[in-house]
Amino acid sequence: SFLLVLDTRFSDIELREEEGIPTEEFLESCYAIVPVLDKLGPTVFAPVKMDFVGNIKKINQKFITDREEFDTLQKIVLHEVNAGVAQVRNSATEALLWLKRGLKFLKGFLTEVKNGEKNIQTAL
């Protein structure tokens, strides 16, 4: 199965006790999913892919402004909450929320397929 060729997996990310999820590794794992979306169905998944990639880029743009300060997702969110911009459109926090929703959706879809659902529309 093509899912086995992923080099970067979420399960390989080591959580940092007090600090949380490392930003760079998380983004790499997200980017690794993009080609999977193409294989699943370039037409059906085009909107999902666009949304997914857009949200990854928004988080990455925040991350690269200060890689040390924003080395975990939690630090990015806390920074934006404290700055009063977490709920602003296109914030990294909003992007992370939508990325999480996209990942949950994808997991649900792949679970349906794994459990034998042949009809893509039904699985979606």
N, C-alpha and C positions, 0 to 999 in steps of 0.2 A: 504494500500500500504506500502511496506517496506521502502519507503522514509520517512515516518512519524516517524520511530523509531530512527532517528538520534538524539543523545543526544546533540551533538555539532553542531551548525549551524553557517554559515557565517553571517546570519542576526542578530545573537545574539552578535556579536563582537562589542564592543563599540570603535569607533574611538577616538583617542586622538587628540584634537583640532590641536595643532601645530606639534605633533610628528608623527601622522599617525596610521598605522595598527599594533596592538600588535602582536608580532611574535609568542608567545606561543599559544595564542588563534587561530591564523590563522593556525598554524601547526596542532593543535588538530582538527580543522574543516576539514582540508585536510585528516588527518588520518581516520576520521569518514567516509569518502567517499570510502575508500579502500574495505570494505566488500560489498558495493553496487556494485562495479565493478564485484566482484565474482558472485553476484546474477544476474547481467545483462547477463553474459555469460563468464564463466571462460576461455573458449578457445578464443573466439572472442576478449575479452578484456585483455587477458594476456599481450600483448605488451604495451597496454595503462597503465595497472596496474604497470608493471615493471618500466616504464618511470616515472610514477606518484610517486611511492614510492621512487625511486632513487633520484628524485628532492626534495622531502620532506626531505630525509635524508641529502642531501647536505646543505640545508638551516639550518636544525637542528644542523648539525656539527658546522656550523659557530656560531649559536646562543649559543650553550653550551660552547663555548670558553670564552664568557663574557656576561652572561645573562642580566646584567644591561646595559652595553654599547649597546647591540644589542636587546633591548627590543621592538623595532619596525622594520618592514621590511625596512622602509625608512632609518633608521640608518645603517643597514647592507649595503644597496646599496651605500649610501653616503660614508661609510668607504671604500668600495671596489673601488669606483670611485676615491676617493682621493689617495688611495694606488696604483692606476694604474692596478688593477687586475680584474676589473668588467667584462672585455671581455675575460678573461682567461678561457679556457675550465675547466669545473667543478666548477667554482666560484658559490657562493650563488646567485649572481645577474643573471647569466645565468640560473641557476636552477629555479629561480623565474620566469623568462621569459617563460621557457618551461612549468612550472607548470600552469601559467596563460593561456597559449595556450591550455593545457590539460583540464583545467576547462571550458574554452569557448567551446571546442569541446564537452565535456560531456553535458554541458548545451544545446547546439544545438541538440544533439542526443536525450536527454530526452524531449525536447520541441516537436520534431518530434513524439516521442512515445506518449506523452500526447495528441497531436493533432490527434491521431488515426492511425498513421502509424504502420502497423502490421509486415511489412517486415524489419528485422534488417538491412540487407544490404542497403536497400533504406534509412532507417533512418540514417545510418552511412554516 
